[in-house]
Amino acid sequence: MVKLNENIIREIFGDTTFLKGLDYYNHGYVSNSVKIGEILYSQVIGSSAKPYEVRAFINDTETSTKCTCPVGFMCKHGAALLLKWVNEPSSFVDADKFLLSLERMSKSEIIRIIEKILKQNPSLITEFSMEKEEKPEINPEAISEKIGWVVHGELDYYHLWDAIHSLEEIKNTADMLKEKGSYKNASEVYLALVRGAVTAYEEGIDDSDGGMGDFASQCIHDFNECMDQIDDISYKNKILERILDIIEEEDYGLEAQEMLYSIVNEQNIHRIEEYLLGKLQEKRKPASDFSYKYKKRNAIEILTGLYEKIGKTEEKLRIARYELADREDYARVAKVLIEEKRFEEALDMVKKGLALLEEPSFSLNKLYFDLAEVLVKQKPELVDFKTSLDVALEMLSRQFDKDEYEVMKKVFSGVGTLDNFKSAVLKTLKNRDSAVRTLLHDKELKAALEIIRSEPGISSRLIIEVSKEARDRGMINESNLLTRMVLEQGWADDRSPIKQLLNSMIKDSNMDILRDLCNRILKKGSSGTAILLIPRLMEKAPELSGMLAKHFINSIDVEMVAKVAIAVAGKAPEEGVTLCGMRINEDILRSHVHYDKAVFLLATAKDIYASKGNESKWVEFIKGFASENRSKKKLIERIRQEFGNVL
């Protein structure tokens, strides 16, 4: 076994978990320690009513721990176990030596040891008592009752993992039965566990970590594996009703309907259909329209999948046609027809759905162009311009998707109306962002620029994209114009590509243009935009940087105020000092906690005067400032500490 020390344990777990584990170890919370091979085992007292079971796995490549606490892996209890191993290895019972000692014992001695173990842990008998010919038997009622005790009541986040651990102990019985080929008995336990998980959700468990959901999904998976090994159709038909009841109650994302796929057959499919559609009809009157549609969609989705599983294509299509009431219903039928390569029928079904007067259906619209793309090559006469244009404009009004747009172009090109389509997009598409994006996608940059210049309402983010494209293609003036336009709209995000566009725009623009831009920003009151521009203007136009800083003096940090003041002072020292003074006055009026900022800016003012050789001006300034604020004793004391005997 790899040798460990406290430094290695600290590195594995991190400081926080290591220190918590050290505290548990120092308090003697680690007990009943055992070593077997490369595995360490202990019980560690924690917040639960009973100690947590902790295991550590140590090999040449990795050291890890597993625990029955809510954390589960690499927790403080695992750190405590390893700390005990490092500091008290002799306190661990060496199971390897015990196993070796068994070889020297007589049969009667070994039987006495096993008898003692079984008296302390009677449940272990189920691991060893079954003869090869004997089929293990279970008591489903007793198991269900035990599961009920575990899942009933309030299971909050902190108690949920104790419950899951208890359910896992029950699942171990099912796993053992499954491993020994007793698939029916195992499936009974798995089914009871899934039922228990649904009950826990119904009673409001806090499964924010998804532990119960994962556990239920594993039970469903193992149940299906058992069913795959069972040829007894009568048994599958026997448990069908219980599965259907679980599916009817389960709406927590556990995918319980997957259990039907492992038991469905030609004998029971009609019972399944009768049950699901019967339950659906029961909900028709009391349920809201949305709730009924949701239930209908789920029921039909299950049934079409089951008919697909047993190879009943026409029955699958029959179920898909159940209650055609809205566009989504027609989309469902079209999808089934597409799966069967019946494209003309599918297109006809899509058109019928589109003819309904209701809200647009994204799935139906997409299906239309998926089918049109296929049929325009085979029977272009089936694809008419008006329907295609209406659907295309509806899709583009929702959003622009380059892949969908390429499919649209293929379809319109296939019927010889591509130019008409593009013209209609530019003239009639209500979503003008999408109109610009079509032009950008088609490399028609000048047309995109024209729309942005002439039409208000184009999004700032899209304008930035077009600005970048213009700069990349050497259209510098146009790019700068768009960059200024987006700043005037109040853009305040410094992430790429605006950072590069801003730097280039300032570099390329003359002072009149920059001054006009700053005036517009002041008029709009866009502090975020000003914060973007202030540092970038300091070198080329410090006076404009200072103008923005004065207007938004409280919106920029004190370090930036100092930088702007120094930049402005290059040509106008008093302007730089005035800028410092404006922020100082704001800070000292707010609270004494801002006095450090005030002193920092006073030091900046001192540096400005010193750089111009005006020491006397500095003395006059600081004395005047101290006189005006003589009642602020803490501030005066800070000034004396910072600037010595100047006062």
Buried (B, 14 or more C-beta within 10 A) or exposed (E): BEEBEBEBBBEBBEEEBBEBBBEBBEEEBBEEBBBBEEBBBBBBBBEBEEBBBBBBBBEEEEBEBBBBBBBBEBBBBBBBBBBBBBEEBEEBEEBEEEEEEEEEEEEEEEEEBEEEEBEEEEEEEBEEEBEEEEEBEBEEEEBBEBBEEBBEEEBEEEBBBBBBBBBBEBBBBBBBBBEBEBBBBBBBBBBBBBBBBBBBBEEEBEBEBEBBBEBBBBBBEBBBBBBEEBEEEEBBBEBBEBBBBBBBBBBBEBBBBBBBBBBBBEEBBEBBBEBBBEBBEEBEEEBEEEEBBBBBEBBBBBBBBBBBBBEBEEBBBBBBBBEBBBBBBBBBBBBBBBBEEBBBBBBBBBBBBBEBEEEEBBBBBBBBBBBBBBBBEEEBEBBBBEBBBBBBBBBBBBEBBEEBBEBBBBBBEBBEBBEEBBEBBBEEBEBBBBBBBBBBBEEBBEBBBBBBEEEEEBEBEBBBBBBBBBBEEEBEEBBBBBBBBBBBBBBBBEEEBBEEBBEBBBEBBEEEBBBEBBEBBBEBEBBBBBBBBBBBBBEEBBBBBBBBBBBBBEBBEBEBBBBBBBBBBBEBBBBBBBBBBBBBBBBBEEEBEBBEBBBBBBBBBBBBBEEBEBEEBBBEBBEEBBEEBEEBEEBBEBBEEBBEEBB
